[in-house]
Amino acid sequence: MNCGDGFPADPRAREFAANQGLSLDDHKTVNVKDFRFRNDDLIVVMEPAQITEFQQKIGEDYTLALAGTYCGKPVPYIHDPFNCSDEFFSYCEESVMESVRGMCA
């Protein structure tokens, strides 16, 4: 929630996405303060503390959910693997993919 604007996806995320048949080539970060939310958006965050952060920065008028609650075995926290090993990065990316599949099911 503290990222800047206009940064490309992490190279490991781009590689992971490509292995899933997806492309992050055009992905650019957007700071949550600069994003235009709609009232009917579902805001999905990775960890409980981000719910509070989001509400403090943006307000409480939006529906928020924890990504990990959509996993086969629900978890309250999916780590941000930014400064972690490649193996842990892949584990976290798999968790994100599992939660997305759960949301779509």
Secondary structure in CASP SS format (residue, H / E / C, confidence):
PFRMAT SS
TARGET T0000
AUTHOR 0000-0000-0000
METHOD secondary structure of the structure
MODEL  1
M C 1.00
N C 1.00
C C 1.00
G C 1.00
D C 1.00
G C 1.00
F C 1.00
P E 1.00
A C 1.00
D C 1.00
P H 1.00
R H 1.00
A H 1.00
R H 1.00
E H 1.00
F H 1.00
A H 1.00
A H 1.00
N H 1.00
Q C 1.00
G C 1.00
L C 1.00
S C 1.00
L C 1.00
D C 1.00
D C 1.00
H C 1.00
K E 1.00
T C 1.00
V C 1.00
N C 1.00
V H 1.00
K H 1.00
D H 1.00
F C 1.00
R C 1.00
F C 1.00
R C 1.00
N C 1.00
D C 1.00
D C 1.00
L E 1.00
I E 1.00
V E 1.00
V E 1.00
M C 1.00
E C 1.00
P H 1.00
A H 1.00
Q H 1.00
I H 1.00
T H 1.00
E H 1.00
F H 1.00
Q H 1.00
Q H 1.00
K H 1.00
I C 1.00
G C 1.00
E C 1.00
D C 1.00
Y C 1.00
T E 1.00
L E 1.00
A E 1.00
L E 1.00
A H 1.00
G H 1.00
T H 1.00
Y H 1.00
C C 1.00
G C 1.00
K C 1.00
P C 1.00
V C 1.00
P C 1.00
Y C 1.00
I C 1.00
H C 1.00
D C 1.00
P C 1.00
F C 1.00
N C 1.00
C C 1.00
S C 1.00
D H 1.00
E H 1.00
F H 1.00
F H 1.00
S H 1.00
Y H 1.00
C H 1.00
E H 1.00
E H 1.00
S H 1.00
V H 1.00
M H 1.00
E H 1.00
S H 1.00
V H 1.00
R H 1.00
G H 1.00
M H 1.00
C H 1.00
A C 1.00
END
